[in-house]
């Protein structure tokens, strides 16, 4: 299947400000692109691109005073088969994990592994190891945490989510990641496109989405504590330890959001 991806984001900038944007698809999906995936900026500015320590493609530029617009439209091919399932995927002993995976066992800005370790063991220590234990974590979070955009807070951590039982998609993922790490299962935060393909259309504007990946059986698998079901059409954009590593835009100065539109739609009948 083909999926049309795009965004149109504008900021009001009172003074010249440097910005870093993570708005391209992840390197693992480059081969699936059927059109160029290029960040466009109005007014035109010089853009430098680089790859960060997590393999994310980053764009760096200086925004002039006034309104600056970031936009793009591209086309990607997707298998349309939903998230891969492997109930037999085992946990890997820490001593056998690849070195580059070890960082995804540690506490990070929004994932206080040390503060929730005892809780994780109490809740999930007896669950079957491997895939099923991660699925049990997702089941528990979806049943205990209430979703709502009005619950969003930029400073909310996994411990806050566990205590308040309220959050948006990133909060669900932070809590799941923290529980996984506390049980020695590497887990990393993911952001990307996730349209309403194969599911009822959500009653709110399209947005970028968050999910997480757990390292089982020698590879990364997709899990989603918010939706907690296999979904069609996920398009990975960036990975990191938590949301702090994968901010879509980071401005080093004042930049007030003016417009935010995201598109991720299945292309049918050659449209």
Buried (B, 14 or more C-beta within 10 A) or exposed (E): BBBBBBBBBBBBBEEEBEBBBBBBBBEEBEEBBEEEBEBEBEEEEEBEEEEBEBEBBBBBBBBEEEBBBBBBBBBBBBEEEBBEEEEEBEBBEEEEBEEEBEBBBEBBBBBBBEBBBEBBEEBBEEBEBBBBBBBBBBBBBBEEBEBEEEBEBEEBBBBBBBEBEBBBBBBBBBBBBBBBBBBBBBBBBBBBBBBBBEEEEEEEEBBBBBBBBBBBBEEBBBBBBBBBEBBBBBBBBBBBBBBBBBBBBBBEEEBEEEEBEBBBBBBEEEE
